[in-house]
């Protein structure tokens, strides 16, 4: 097994073709990089594919996920964090006199020798991705006070901190805000650790409630004493550079911190309520890798057509859905796909959420009258090839976007509508002429986010015909497929779900649909016509993802309650 070449293993176990391998070998010779690095640079394979192939070639186990909580602290306390980060290595456990070590580079024999001397025993390398190792290093070393590398925001027991706030303090010690500071820091740390997208601090008549939004669902986390409300909210305001004396007006701010090695950007919003100020913090992980269309759930026919649409030289592509449905992520995925040296790409956003290398990004600033419309008008004088507008909110922005599309620019933007066909009528309602809509719009992608089933506790089951009928499936469609039911375990906070994926509905503009738009036809009629041409509704796309074992029928029904236009059997 060890004698086989990496290229041969990749050809056998991945989607890599002989032509792509030859291209990778050429880059390897020209740039002097490893074959795996060359193939990843060319986007022929993911690093995960390379590492799995290396594990086959070397006969070493491959670890997809590390659990830093289970690493003994006495095992890592003698290994400097700087050494671990520099060499991308992390000891995991001691067993039968051997040290099991996660390594990103299993060929680094110098590091293996160092660890053998340090721990006084043989070392068993386990292949793991660099990203997974670095994340685990930050979390594991955060448990111990490593001099010079301790993060500012740490994890503490929230219940203990909550009780600490309730204790009666001596008057001379009342100015000590340490428990408040530690509580707010721990809330942020816990939110990042549990992959929450938002932190809600909500005052009610007799209590203060802190909730996290995880995978789109809100969960109670803590109920600190009401008397601590002013101090907690003031602490958040100080961190966000807001006016702590102003409690009657809404305020918006930003917090930039580093948590466990990750750069986190937190958008803070405060609004006055009957019982005090309500605070919502939106968390954005700046170190998060931009996802590709395939990774956010665009598959099959939708992926094939989206890839063709974003390569067009002019026209409008719209992504629609309610707030929090992942529209911006889809826009970034589309832009990163077509981002190249020969294209000038400019965006106008509110705000700029992720930095895209090689793309000019303009943040909206209403205070100085830099609106979407004003930014878009200025962009047109910058000779762009591709324009991304964060959102089309009014007639002015819509008209400029249409004119930009008709004058040779590809425009990508979002709208707040429930489905794809409704976007056409929304543009017309804004005041854009039907003939301009029909001639400028290329396609409309409606989307929602649904939770993916937890792989650790999901249970196989056979649904009833009634359950299948609700999502437009038949018993015949189950042949060779397996449906899962969400159960719940400690790894998914007993929800049965872990992570999210997208479901999509792509409406393509063709001559027949353009003719209907010109007649100012209603959205329902346009959607029915598109369905006869192969459009999959959101519910149908969700049903197919359930058949692939990614989610459950209950989750598909929850997310697509309004999408009941069509219940015919999904073609599988």
GIPEBEL-V418979 format. One record per helix or strand of 3 or more residues. SS is the DSSP state (helix for helix, strand for strand). FROM is the first residue (numbers start at 1). LEN is the number of residues. If there is no record, write none. Layout:
ss:SS from:FROM len:LEN
ss:SS from:FROM len:LEN
//
This chain:
ss:helix from:6 len:8
ss:helix from:18 len:14
ss:helix from:35 len:7
ss:helix from:47 len:12
ss:helix from:68 len:3
ss:helix from:73 len:4
ss:helix from:81 len:7
ss:strand from:89 len:7
ss:strand from:98 len:6
ss:helix from:109 len:11
ss:strand from:122 len:6
ss:helix from:130 len:12
ss:helix from:158 len:9
ss:helix from:171 len:3
ss:helix from:178 len:16
ss:strand from:196 len:8
ss:strand from:208 len:7
ss:strand from:217 len:6
ss:helix from:226 len:14
ss:strand from:251 len:9
ss:strand from:262 len:12
ss:strand from:276 len:10
ss:helix from:294 len:3
ss:helix from:300 len:10
ss:strand from:315 len:6
ss:helix from:327 len:12
ss:strand from:345 len:5
ss:strand from:360 len:4
ss:helix from:366 len:3
ss:helix from:372 len:11
ss:strand from:386 len:4
ss:helix from:395 len:12
ss:strand from:410 len:6
ss:helix from:420 len:11
ss:helix from:434 len:7
ss:strand from:441 len:13
ss:strand from:459 len:3
ss:helix from:465 len:6
ss:helix from:475 len:4
ss:strand from:483 len:3
ss:helix from:490 len:3
ss:strand from:497 len:12
ss:helix from:511 len:8
ss:helix from:523 len:10
ss:helix from:538 len:10
ss:helix from:553 len:7
//
